[in-house]
Amino acid sequence: MMLPVWASWTLLIAVALARLVELAVAQRNTRALIARGAREVGAAHYPLIVAVHTLWLLTLAAWIARTDAPLHLGWALAYLAVQPLRVWVIRTLGPYWTTRIICVPDAPLVRRGPYRVLKHPNYAVVVAEIALLPLAVGAWQIAAIFTVLNAAVLAVRLRAENAALALRPS
């Protein structure tokens, strides 16, 4: 089932607003953790992650504007079905959730919630979102391109994060 183009815009704007709220929470958490003696690891690649995610949203906006893309309800529902996992990750990490790699001295690894099942559940969510949101507006090309770009930045990110996690107490 297809919904009109306004539904595509509504979903895209909702996603962009949610990301802005998440960034504000992440920045607040980062400042608090740094104030407690934590340190950031892998900061050099962070602008690349921000660039990929920003370009992804802007490319989707351009696609919708250029094509008057209707919303494919099935793909949109698949995208929305991933969101409770995102919320679960954020709630599980609580004040430790950030968009950066922040190392807190002597803090044990989180092994509850989605972390009982996956080592990096947030990245699983992001991988799904990068593919599903473009498919929801009929942009399989954008899904393919940004899946590859995201995989490249995640490879760098995971190396840095796994090295930092290896130093933490379990």
N, CA and C atoms as an extended XYZ file, in Angstrom:
510
Properties=species:S:1:pos:R:3:atomname:S:1:resname:S:1:resid:I:1 pbc="F F F"
N         0.841       -1.172        0.000 N   MET     1
C         0.000        0.000        0.000 CA  MET     1
C         0.890        1.240        0.000 C   MET     1
N         0.491        2.219       -0.762 N   MET     2
C         1.235        3.472       -0.883 CA  MET     2
C         0.427        4.605       -0.260 C   MET     2
N         1.127        5.452        0.465 N   LEU     3
C         0.514        6.637        1.044 CA  LEU     3
C         1.036        7.860        0.292 C   LEU     3
N         0.315        8.968        0.325 N   PRO     4
C         0.731       10.154       -0.439 CA  PRO     4
C         2.073       10.725        0.021 C   PRO     4
N         2.631       11.599       -0.797 N   VAL     5
C         3.958       12.169       -0.549 CA  VAL     5
C         4.033       12.882        0.798 C   VAL     5
N         2.952       13.463        1.267 N   TRP     6
C         2.995       14.139        2.568 CA  TRP     6
C         3.375       13.158        3.679 C   TRP     6
N         3.005       11.886        3.511 N   ALA     7
C         3.368       10.868        4.508 CA  ALA     7
C         4.874       10.620        4.493 C   ALA     7
N         5.477       10.676        3.307 N   SER     8
C         6.944       10.535        3.209 CA  SER     8
C         7.627       11.682        3.934 C   SER     8
N         7.147       12.900        3.695 N   TRP     9
C         7.714       14.068        4.368 CA  TRP     9
C         7.527       13.977        5.880 C   TRP     9
N         6.355       13.540        6.299 N   THR    10
C         6.075       13.427        7.732 CA  THR    10
C         7.047       12.472        8.404 C   THR    10
N         7.252       11.316        7.795 N   LEU    11
C         8.178       10.345        8.377 CA  LEU    11
C         9.600       10.898        8.393 C   LEU    11
N        10.037       11.493        7.302 N   LEU    12
C        11.401       12.021        7.235 CA  LEU    12
C        11.612       13.135        8.259 C   LEU    12
N        10.667       14.015        8.390 N   ILE    13
C        10.789       15.106        9.367 CA  ILE    13
C        10.790       14.543       10.786 C   ILE    13
N         9.952       13.562       11.050 N   ALA    14
C         9.925       12.931       12.376 CA  ALA    14
C        11.270       12.285       12.693 C   ALA    14
N        11.865       11.612       11.718 N   VAL    15
C        13.180       10.989       11.920 CA  VAL    15
C        14.231       12.059       12.195 C   VAL    15
N        14.224       13.129       11.413 N   ALA    16
C        15.211       14.198       11.608 CA  ALA    16
C        15.048       14.839       12.983 C   ALA    16
N        13.834       15.095       13.400 N   LEU    17
C        13.600       15.686       14.725 CA  LEU    17
C        14.034       14.732       15.835 C   LEU    17
N        13.746       13.450       15.674 N   ALA    18
C        14.174       12.459       16.669 CA  ALA    18
C        15.690       12.436       16.779 C   ALA    18
N        16.389       12.530       15.643 N   ARG    19
C        17.857       12.535       15.670 CA  ARG    19
C        18.386       13.771       16.388 C   ARG    19
N        17.731       14.916       16.195 N   LEU    20
C        18.166       16.135       16.882 CA  LEU    20
C        17.983       16.004       18.396 C   LEU    20
N        16.874       15.418       18.810 N   VAL    21
C        16.642       15.185       20.243 CA  VAL    21
C        17.699       14.224       20.782 C   VAL    21
N        17.973       13.158       20.039 N   GLU    22
C        18.985       12.191       20.464 CA  GLU    22
C        20.361       12.846       20.575 C   GLU    22
N        20.692       13.712       19.632 N   LEU    23
C        21.982       14.403       19.701 CA  LEU    23
C        22.070       15.281       20.944 C   LEU    23
N        20.983       15.936       21.293 N   ALA    24
C        20.979       16.767       22.504 CA  ALA    24
C        21.187       15.897       23.747 C   ALA    24
N        20.514       14.759       23.815 N   VAL    25
C        20.690       13.835       24.943 CA  VAL    25
C        22.127       13.324       24.972 C   VAL    25
N        22.635       12.941       23.812 N   ALA    26
C        24.002       12.417       23.727 CA  ALA    26
C        25.022       13.463       24.163 C   ALA    26
N        24.832       14.709       23.741 N   GLN    27
C        25.768       15.768       24.136 CA  GLN    27
C        25.709       16.021       25.643 C   GLN    27
N        24.504       16.008       26.202 N   ARG    28
C        24.368       16.180       27.655 CA  ARG    28
C        25.084       15.048       28.387 C   ARG    28
N        24.850       13.811       27.940 N   ASN    29
C        25.498       12.659       28.571 CA  ASN    29
C        27.017       12.713       28.414 C   ASN    29
N        27.477       13.102       27.244 N   THR    30
C        28.918       13.197       26.998 CA  THR    30
C        29.556       14.204       27.936 C   THR    30
N        28.961       15.378       28.054 N   ARG    31
C        29.510       16.409       28.954 CA  ARG    31
C        29.570       15.893       30.393 C   ARG    31
N        28.509       15.229       30.831 N   ALA    32
C        28.469       14.711       32.209 CA  ALA    32
C        29.533       13.638       32.427 C   ALA    32
N        29.719       12.765       31.457 N   LEU    33
C        30.713       11.702       31.592 CA  LEU    33
C        32.129       12.268       31.599 C   LEU    33
N        32.395       13.216       30.728 N   ILE    34
C        33.717       13.854       30.674 CA  ILE    34
C        33.995       14.565       32.008 C   ILE    34
N        32.970       15.207       32.556 N   ALA    35
C        33.128       15.894       33.845 CA  ALA    35
C        33.462       14.912       34.962 C   ALA    35
N        33.057       13.646       34.799 N   ARG    36
C        33.348       12.606       35.805 CA  ARG    36
C        34.680       11.912       35.561 C   ARG    36
N        35.433       12.370       34.559 N   GLY    37
C        36.742       11.785       34.319 CA  GLY    37
C        36.820       10.847       33.131 C   GLY    37
N        35.738       10.704       32.389 N   ALA    38
C        35.773        9.852       31.197 CA  ALA    38
C        36.577       10.544       30.103 C   ALA    38
N        36.968        9.755       29.105 N   ARG    39
C        37.691       10.332       27.962 CA  ARG    39
C        37.121        9.774       26.671 C   ARG    39
N        37.238       10.578       25.623 N   GLU    40
C        36.739       10.161       24.317 CA  GLU    40
C        37.822        9.420       23.547 C   GLU    40
N        37.396        8.382       22.831 N   VAL    41
C        38.278        7.591       21.970 CA  VAL    41
C        37.708        7.669       20.553 C   VAL    41
N        38.570        7.708       19.566 N   GLY    42
C        38.107        7.666       18.179 CA  GLY    42
C        37.435        8.936       17.704 C   GLY    42
N        37.772       10.055       18.292 N   ALA    43
C        37.118       11.315       17.927 CA  ALA    43
C        37.371       11.708       16.474 C   ALA    43
N        38.473       11.273       15.913 N   ALA    44
C        38.821       11.685       14.548 CA  ALA    44
C        37.812       11.215       13.512 C   ALA    44
N        37.196       10.055       13.740 N   HIS    45
C        36.247        9.555       12.737 CA  HIS    45
C        34.816       10.040       12.977 C   HIS    45
N        34.554       10.671       14.117 N   TYR    46
C        33.193       11.092       14.444 CA  TYR    46
C        32.594       12.051       13.406 C   TYR    46
N        33.343       13.057       12.913 N   PRO    47
C        32.766       13.934       11.885 CA  PRO    47
C        32.339       13.180       10.619 C   PRO    47
N        33.037       12.118       10.300 N   LEU    48
C        32.660       11.312        9.138 CA  LEU    48
C        31.317       10.622        9.362 C   LEU    48
N        31.093       10.122       10.567 N   ILE    49
C        29.809        9.492       10.898 CA  ILE    49
C        28.695       10.522       10.803 C   ILE    49
N        28.922       11.692       11.360 N   VAL    50
C        27.921       12.759       11.300 CA  VAL    50
C        27.639       13.132        9.844 C   VAL    50
N        28.685       13.225        9.046 N   ALA    51
C        28.519       13.580        7.634 CA  ALA    51
C        27.688       12.536        6.885 C   ALA    51
N        27.978       11.262        7.107 N   VAL    52
C        27.229       10.203        6.417 CA  VAL    52
C        25.748       10.257        6.801 C   VAL    52
N        25.475       10.401        8.083 N   HIS    53
C        24.082       10.408        8.536 CA  HIS    53
C        23.342       11.665        8.076 C   HIS    53
N        24.019       12.797        8.091 N   THR    54
C        23.400       14.047        7.624 CA  THR    54
C        23.141       13.976        6.126 C   THR    54
N        24.122       13.515        5.384 N   LEU    55
C        23.967       13.397        3.932 CA  LEU    55
C        22.861       12.402        3.581 C   LEU    55
N        22.723       11.345        4.352 N   TRP    56
C        21.659       10.362        4.159 CA  TRP    56
C        20.292       11.046        4.249 C   TRP    56
N        20.084       11.820        5.301 N   LEU    57
C        18.793       12.507        5.463 CA  LEU    57
C        18.571       13.557        4.371 C   LEU    57
N        19.613       14.322        4.049 N   LEU    58
C        19.476       15.339        3.003 CA  LEU    58
C        19.218       14.713        1.631 C   LEU    58
N        19.870       13.594        1.369 N   THR    59
C        19.653       12.891        0.098 CA  THR    59
C        18.219       12.370        0.015 C   THR    59
N        17.712       11.869        1.133 N   LEU    60
C        16.315       11.416        1.155 CA  LEU    60
C        15.352       12.581        0.927 C   LEU    60
N        15.645       13.727        1.528 N   ALA    61
C        14.796       14.909        1.320 CA  ALA    61
C        14.814       15.320       -0.152 C   ALA    61
N        15.988       15.314       -0.750 N   ALA    62
C        16.091       15.668       -2.171 CA  ALA    62
C        15.328       14.661       -3.033 C   ALA    62
N        15.421       13.394       -2.692 N   TRP    63
C        14.701       12.346       -3.426 CA  TRP    63
C        13.189       12.576       -3.364 C   TRP    63
N        12.700       12.814       -2.166 N   ILE    64
C        11.256       13.021       -2.003 CA  ILE    64
C        10.820       14.269       -2.773 C   ILE    64
N        11.599       15.338       -2.678 N   ALA    65
C        11.261       16.580       -3.370 CA  ALA    65
C        11.283       16.394       -4.886 C   ALA    65
N        12.254       15.663       -5.382 N   ARG    66
C        12.413       15.489       -6.834 CA  ARG    66
C        11.384       14.536       -7.427 C   ARG    66
N        11.024       13.513       -6.661 N   THR    67
C        10.176       12.452       -7.232 CA  THR    67
C         8.745       12.455       -6.709 C   THR    67
N         8.442       13.340       -5.740 N   ASP    68
C         7.129       13.276       -5.063 CA  ASP    68
C         6.871       11.838       -4.588 C   ASP    68
N         7.865       11.270       -3.945 N   ALA    69
C         7.851        9.861       -3.552 CA  ALA    69
C         6.726        9.558       -2.568 C   ALA    69
N         5.886        8.611       -2.930 N   PRO    70
C         4.878        8.167       -1.968 CA  PRO    70
C         5.549        7.307       -0.895 C   PRO    70
N         4.857        7.113        0.204 N   LEU    71
C         5.386        6.292        1.287 CA  LEU    71
C         4.895        4.859        1.100 C   LEU    71
N         5.838        3.931        1.036 N   HIS    72
C         5.511        2.506        0.942 CA  HIS    72
C         5.243        2.019        2.364 C   HIS    72
N         3.991        1.743        2.656 N   LEU    73
C         3.580        1.463        4.026 CA  LEU    73
C         4.328        0.287        4.643 C   LEU    73
N         4.526       -0.780        3.901 N   GLY    74
C         5.215       -1.953        4.447 CA  GLY    74
C         6.628       -1.635        4.908 C   GLY    74
N         7.392       -0.923        4.080 N   TRP    75
C         8.762       -0.552        4.455 CA  TRP    75
C         8.758        0.454        5.598 C   TRP    75
N         7.787        1.365        5.588 N   ALA    76
C         7.689        2.340        6.679 CA  ALA    76
C         7.400        1.626        8.003 C   ALA    76
N         6.517        0.642        7.969 N   LEU    77
C         6.218       -0.116        9.185 CA  LEU    77
C         7.433       -0.922        9.642 C   LEU    77
N         8.209       -1.441        8.694 N   ALA    78
C         9.441       -2.154        9.057 CA  ALA    78
C        10.417       -1.197        9.735 C   ALA    78
N        10.537        0.019        9.197 N   TYR    79
C        11.394        1.028        9.818 CA  TYR    79
C        10.906        1.327       11.238 C   TYR    79
N         9.611        1.554       11.378 N   LEU    80
C         9.048        1.872       12.694 CA  LEU    80
C         9.190        0.701       13.668 C   LEU    80
N         9.176       -0.521       13.162 N   ALA    81
C         9.308       -1.697       14.021 CA  ALA    81
C        10.694       -1.783       14.667 C   ALA    81
N        11.689       -1.157       14.062 N   VAL    82
C        13.056       -1.158       14.597 CA  VAL    82
C        13.200       -0.152       15.745 C   VAL    82
N        12.327        0.837       15.792 N   GLN    83
C        12.493        1.928       16.754 CA  GLN    83
C        12.410        1.508       18.223 C   GLN    83
N        11.572        0.543       18.594 N   PRO    84
C        11.606        0.122       19.999 CA  PRO    84
C        12.971       -0.421       20.430 C   PRO    84
N        13.708       -1.045       19.518 N   LEU    85
C        15.055       -1.507       19.863 CA  LEU    85
C        15.974       -0.316       20.121 C   LEU    85
N        15.840        0.744       19.327 N   ARG    86
C        16.627        1.964       19.535 CA  ARG    86
C        16.348        2.532       20.933 C   ARG    86
N        15.069        2.622       21.286 N   VAL    87
C        14.677        3.139       22.604 CA  VAL    87
C        15.215        2.232       23.710 C   VAL    87
N        15.156        0.921       23.496 N   TRP    88
C        15.645       -0.050       24.479 CA  TRP    88
C        17.143        0.151       24.725 C   TRP    88
N        17.893        0.343       23.650 N   VAL    89
C        19.338        0.580       23.770 CA  VAL    89
C        19.600        1.845       24.587 C   VAL    89
N        18.929        2.925       24.225 N   ILE    90
C        19.147        4.205       24.896 CA  ILE    90
C        18.764        4.111       26.373 C   ILE    90
N        17.648        3.477       26.656 N   ARG    91
C        17.202        3.339       28.054 CA  ARG    91
C        18.130        2.421       28.846 C   ARG    91
N        18.613        1.372       28.198 N   THR    92
C        19.522        0.445       28.892 CA  THR    92
C        20.815        1.144       29.288 C   THR    92
N        21.370        1.935       28.392 N   LEU    93
C        22.618        2.628       28.690 CA  LEU    93
C        22.402        3.861       29.571 C   LEU    93
N        21.212        4.425       29.530 N   GLY    94
C        20.893        5.580       30.367 CA  GLY    94
C        21.919        6.689       30.226 C   GLY    94
N        22.539        7.120       31.318 N   PRO    95
C        23.482        8.243       31.253 CA  PRO    95
C        24.782        7.906       30.514 C   PRO    95
N        24.985        6.641       30.172 N   TYR    96
C        26.188        6.246       29.422 CA  TYR    96
C        25.964        6.271       27.917 C   TYR    96
N        24.728        6.502       27.475 N   TRP    97
C        24.456        6.502       26.034 CA  TRP    97
C        24.912        7.813       25.420 C   TRP    97
N        25.772        7.712       24.414 N   THR    98
C        26.215        8.877       23.647 CA  THR    98
C        26.385        8.449       22.197 C   THR    98
N        26.632        9.413       21.348 N   THR    99
C        26.922        9.099       19.946 CA  THR    99
C        28.425        9.026       19.707 C   THR    99
N        29.179        9.216       20.754 N   ARG   100
C        30.639        9.148       20.690 CA  ARG   100
C        31.109        7.930       21.473 C   ARG   100
N        32.383        7.609       21.368 N   ILE   101
C        32.961        6.527       22.164 CA  ILE   101
C        33.575        7.184       23.398 C   ILE   101
N        32.885        7.045       24.509 N   ILE   102
C        33.320        7.662       25.764 CA  ILE   102
C        33.706        6.546       26.732 C   ILE   102
N        34.955        6.562       27.174 N   CYS   103
C        35.461        5.545       28.097 CA  CYS   103
C        35.381        6.066       29.524 C   CYS   103
N        34.648        5.339       30.341 N   VAL   104
C        34.497        5.690       31.750 CA  VAL   104
C        35.403        4.755       32.548 C   VAL   104
N        36.390        5.322       33.242 N   PRO   105
C        37.318        4.464       33.988 CA  PRO   105
C        36.588        3.549       34.974 C   PRO   105
N        36.951        2.296       34.942 N   ASP   106
C        36.446        1.284       35.879 CA  ASP   106
C        34.953        0.990       35.780 C   ASP   106
N        34.274        1.498       34.773 N   ALA   107
C        32.851        1.166       34.619 CA  ALA   107
C        32.747       -0.207       33.960 C   ALA   107
N        31.970       -1.107       34.534 N   PRO   108
C        31.835       -2.434       33.918 CA  PRO   108
C        31.031       -2.357       32.623 C   PRO   108
N        31.228       -3.339       31.770 N   LEU   109
C        30.460       -3.407       30.531 CA  LEU   109
C        28.990       -3.675       30.844 C   LEU   109
N        28.127       -3.072       30.052 N   VAL   110
C        26.688       -3.311       30.199 CA  VAL   110
C        26.373       -4.656       29.563 C   VAL   110
N        25.700       -5.516       30.314 N   ARG   111
C        25.373       -6.853       29.810 CA  ARG   111
C        23.894       -7.172       29.993 C   ARG   111
N        23.088       -6.136       30.155 N   ARG   112
C        21.645       -6.343       30.307 CA  ARG   112
C        20.924       -5.781       29.082 C   ARG   112
N        19.607       -5.940       29.076 N   GLY   113
C        18.820       -5.431       27.952 CA  GLY   113
C        19.267       -6.076       26.647 C   GLY   113
N        19.322       -5.290       25.575 N   PRO   114
C        19.710       -5.858       24.274 CA  PRO   114
C        21.163       -6.308       24.227 C   PRO   114
N        21.968       -5.850       25.192 N   TYR   115
C        23.377       -6.232       25.243 CA  TYR   115
C        23.569       -7.674       25.704 C   TYR   115
N        22.505       -8.300       26.190 N   ARG   116
C        22.576       -9.739       26.498 CA  ARG   116
C        22.662      -10.552       25.215 C   ARG   116
N        22.110       -9.992       24.139 N   VAL   117
C        22.002      -10.719       22.871 CA  VAL   117
C        23.030      -10.261       21.840 C   VAL   117
N        23.244       -8.935       21.757 N   LEU   118
C        24.153       -8.355       20.766 CA  LEU   118
C        25.218       -7.511       21.453 C   LEU   118
N        26.420       -7.547       20.916 N   LYS   119
C        27.495       -6.724       21.471 CA  LYS   119
C        27.268       -5.250       21.154 C   LYS   119
N        26.739       -4.965       19.962 N   HIS   120
C        26.517       -3.585       19.513 CA  HIS   120
C        25.095       -3.437       18.953 C   HIS   120
N        24.077       -3.506       19.798 N   PRO   121
C        22.707       -3.446       19.273 CA  PRO   121
C        22.365       -2.119       18.605 C   PRO   121
N        22.953       -1.019       19.046 N   ASN   122
C        22.644        0.262       18.421 CA  ASN   122
C        23.083        0.277       16.960 C   ASN   122
N        24.223       -0.346       16.676 N   TYR   123
C        24.702       -0.368       15.295 CA  TYR   123
C        23.814       -1.260       14.431 C   TYR   123
N        23.259       -2.309       15.014 N   ALA   124
C        22.302       -3.141       14.265 CA  ALA   124
C        21.081       -2.315       13.885 C   ALA   124
N        20.631       -1.482       14.809 N   VAL   125
C        19.500       -0.595       14.528 CA  VAL   125
C        19.851        0.365       13.401 C   VAL   125
N        21.014        0.977       13.483 N   VAL   126
C        21.429        1.950       12.465 CA  VAL   126
C        21.539        1.293       11.093 C   VAL   126
N        22.104        0.105       11.035 N   VAL   127
C        22.215       -0.614        9.760 CA  VAL   127
C        20.829       -0.823        9.154 C   VAL   127
N        19.886       -1.244        9.978 N   ALA   128
C        18.514       -1.458        9.490 CA  ALA   128
C        17.891       -0.142        9.036 C   ALA   128
N        18.054        0.901        9.812 N   GLU   129
C        17.449        2.198        9.469 CA  GLU   129
C        17.997        2.763        8.163 C   GLU   129
N        19.305        2.661        7.980 N   ILE   130
C        19.947        3.205        6.778 CA  ILE   130
C        19.346        2.563        5.525 C   ILE   130
N        18.967        1.298        5.611 N   ALA   131
C        18.356        0.615        4.473 CA  ALA   131
C        16.847        0.843        4.411 C   ALA   131
N        16.176        0.752        5.531 N   LEU   132
C        14.701        0.743        5.523 CA  LEU   132
C        14.072        2.092        5.207 C   LEU   132
N        14.611        3.180        5.725 N   LEU   133
C        13.981        4.479        5.458 CA  LEU   133
C        13.998        4.828        3.966 C   LEU   133
N        15.110        4.644        3.267 N   PRO   134
C        15.055        4.886        1.822 CA  PRO   134
C        14.068        3.957        1.091 C   PRO   134
N        14.011        2.708        1.507 N   LEU   135
C        13.067        1.788        0.864 CA  LEU   135
C        11.624        2.235        1.099 C   LEU   135
N        11.380        2.882        2.237 N   ALA   136
C        10.031        3.370        2.546 CA  ALA   136
C         9.585        4.465        1.589 C   ALA   136
N        10.554        5.133        0.944 N   VAL   137
C        10.191        6.161       -0.043 CA  VAL   137
C        10.584        5.733       -1.465 C   VAL   137
N        10.817        4.435       -1.639 N   GLY   138
C        11.095        3.895       -2.972 CA  GLY   138
C        12.475        4.204       -3.513 C   GLY   138
N        13.417        4.489       -2.634 N   ALA   139
C        14.757        4.897       -3.064 CA  ALA   139
C        15.764        3.788       -2.795 C   ALA   139
N        15.664        2.675       -3.517 N   TRP   140
C        16.560        1.549       -3.285 CA  TRP   140
C        18.014        1.935       -3.562 C   TRP   140
N        18.221        2.882       -4.497 N   GLN   141
C        19.589        3.313       -4.799 CA  GLN   141
C        20.228        3.986       -3.583 C   GLN   141
N        19.455        4.817       -2.904 N   ILE   142
C        19.953        5.491       -1.708 CA  ILE   142
C        20.202        4.461       -0.612 C   ILE   142
N        19.316        3.493       -0.494 N   ALA   143
C        19.516        2.423        0.493 CA  ALA   143
C        20.837        1.704        0.228 C   ALA   143
N        21.107        1.381       -1.027 N   ALA   144
C        22.331        0.646       -1.374 CA  ALA   144
C        23.584        1.494       -1.125 C   ALA   144
N        23.582        2.728       -1.606 N   ILE   145
C        24.759        3.592       -1.480 CA  ILE   145
C        25.086        3.864       -0.011 C   ILE   145
N        24.068        4.210        0.773 N   PHE   146
C        24.338        4.559        2.163 CA  PHE   146
C        24.570        3.338        3.040 C   PHE   146
N        24.094        2.187        2.625 N   THR   147
C        24.451        0.963        3.342 CA  THR   147
C        25.949        0.714        3.213 C   THR   147
N        26.489        0.926        2.019 N   VAL   148
C        27.930        0.747        1.798 CA  VAL   148
C        28.725        1.811        2.554 C   VAL   148
N        28.302        3.081        2.463 N   LEU   149
C        29.003        4.148        3.179 CA  LEU   149
C        28.968        3.920        4.694 C   LEU   149
N        27.807        3.528        5.193 N   ASN   150
C        27.673        3.263        6.620 CA  ASN   150
C        28.551        2.086        7.044 C   ASN   150
N        28.614        1.059        6.219 N   ALA   151
C        29.469       -0.090        6.538 CA  ALA   151
C        30.929        0.344        6.647 C   ALA   151
N        31.345        1.245        5.767 N   ALA   152
C        32.734        1.724        5.799 CA  ALA   152
C        33.026        2.490        7.085 C   ALA   152
N        32.128        3.406        7.480 N   VAL   153
C        32.392        4.166        8.710 CA  VAL   153
C        32.215        3.290        9.944 C   VAL   153
N        31.307        2.321        9.882 N   LEU   154
C        31.137        1.405       11.013 CA  LEU   154
C        32.361        0.516       11.207 C   LEU   154
N        33.023        0.151       10.125 N   ALA   155
C        34.239       -0.667       10.246 CA  ALA   155
C        35.293        0.083       11.061 C   ALA   155
N        35.451        1.369       10.777 N   VAL   156
C        36.406        2.198       11.526 CA  VAL   156
C        35.930        2.353       12.968 C   VAL   156
N        34.661        2.645       13.116 N   ARG   157
C        34.075        2.870       14.446 CA  ARG   157
C        34.202        1.627       15.330 C   ARG   157
N        33.861        0.466       14.770 N   LEU   158
C        33.897       -0.766       15.554 CA  LEU   158
C        35.312       -1.131       15.991 C   LEU   158
N        36.294       -0.883       15.139 N   ARG   159
C        37.687       -1.132       15.539 CA  ARG   159
C        38.036       -0.279       16.760 C   ARG   159
N        37.697        0.994       16.695 N   ALA   160
C        38.007        1.904       17.805 CA  ALA   160
C        37.217        1.527       19.054 C   ALA   160
N        35.943        1.253       18.894 N   GLU   161
C        35.113        0.939       20.058 CA  GLU   161
C        35.489       -0.399       20.689 C   GLU   161
N        35.718       -1.411       19.866 N   ASN   162
C        36.099       -2.709       20.423 CA  ASN   162
C        37.443       -2.640       21.160 C   ASN   162
N        38.372       -1.852       20.633 N   ALA   163
C        39.658       -1.682       21.329 CA  ALA   163
C        39.437       -1.008       22.682 C   ALA   163
N        38.565       -0.005       22.720 N   ALA   164
C        38.276        0.677       23.983 CA  ALA   164
C        37.551       -0.252       24.957 C   ALA   164
N        36.607       -1.026       24.454 N   LEU   165
C        35.850       -1.948       25.322 CA  LEU   165
C        36.736       -3.051       25.884 C   LEU   165
N        37.757       -3.455       25.145 N   ALA   166
C        38.647       -4.525       25.591 CA  ALA   166
C        39.415       -4.124       26.857 C   ALA   166
N        39.550       -2.845       27.100 N   LEU   167
C        40.283       -2.351       28.263 CA  LEU   167
C        39.391       -2.213       29.502 C   LEU   167
N        38.081       -2.385       29.319 N   ARG   168
C        37.134       -2.190       30.420 CA  ARG   168
C        36.972       -3.465       31.245 C   ARG   168
N        36.656       -3.324       32.528 N   PRO   169
C        36.378       -4.523       33.337 CA  PRO   169
C        35.091       -5.175       32.882 C   PRO   169
N        35.042       -6.482       32.929 N   SER   170
C        33.812       -7.167       32.515 CA  SER   170
C        33.018       -7.499       33.727 C   SER   170
